[in-house]
Amino acid sequence: MTTALPAQRTVLERFPAGHPRGSWPADEYAAAQRAQGTDARVVMDLASDEFLVVTDTTAQ
């Protein structure tokens, strides 16, 4: 039996959820990161009311 190492998220940038353009700034930032080769995506952090641009990294 093999076990996988748990994935760990790295927050690249934070954007307030109350921004007039909503999640667009976060989406644009994530797209720019993907264009540079970083597998970035946007998630919502309800506790802080922010959109987070995150990438998954393997725990060492």
C-alpha positions in Angstrom: 0.0 0.0 0.0 1.3 3.4 -0.9 0.3 6.7 0.7 0.4 10.0 -1.0 1.9 13.1 0.6 -0.7 15.6 1.5 -1.0 18.6 -0.9 -0.2 21.9 0.6 -1.6 25.2 -0.8 0.5 28.2 -1.2 -1.3 31.6 -1.3 0.2 33.7 -4.1 -2.1 36.7 -3.6 -5.2 37.9 -1.8 -8.1 40.1 -3.1 -11.0 41.5 -1.1 -14.3 39.9 -1.9 -16.0 43.4 -1.7 -14.1 44.7 -4.7 -16.4 46.4 -7.2 -15.3 44.0 -9.9 -15.9 40.9 -7.7 -13.5 38.1 -8.4 -12.2 39.5 -11.7 -8.9 40.9 -10.3 -8.2 37.5 -8.7 -9.1 35.6 -11.9 -6.9 37.9 -14.0 -4.0 37.4 -11.6 -4.4 33.7 -11.7 -4.5 33.7 -15.5 -1.3 35.7 -15.6 0.3 33.2 -13.3 -0.8 30.3 -15.5 0.6 32.1 -18.5 4.0 32.0 -16.7 3.7 28.3 -16.0 2.3 28.3 -12.4 -0.7 26.2 -11.9 -2.8 28.9 -10.1 -6.5 28.9 -9.3 -8.9 31.1 -7.4 -10.6 30.0 -4.2 -12.9 31.8 -1.8 -11.8 32.1 1.9 -15.0 32.6 3.8 -13.3 33.3 7.1 -11.4 36.3 5.8 -13.9 37.3 3.0 -11.2 37.2 0.4 -10.5 35.6 -2.9 -7.2 33.7 -2.8 -5.0 32.8 -5.7 -3.4 29.5 -4.7 -1.2 26.9 -6.1 -0.8 23.3 -4.9 2.6 22.3 -3.7 3.7 18.9 -2.4 4.6 18.8 1.2 8.3 17.8 1.7 
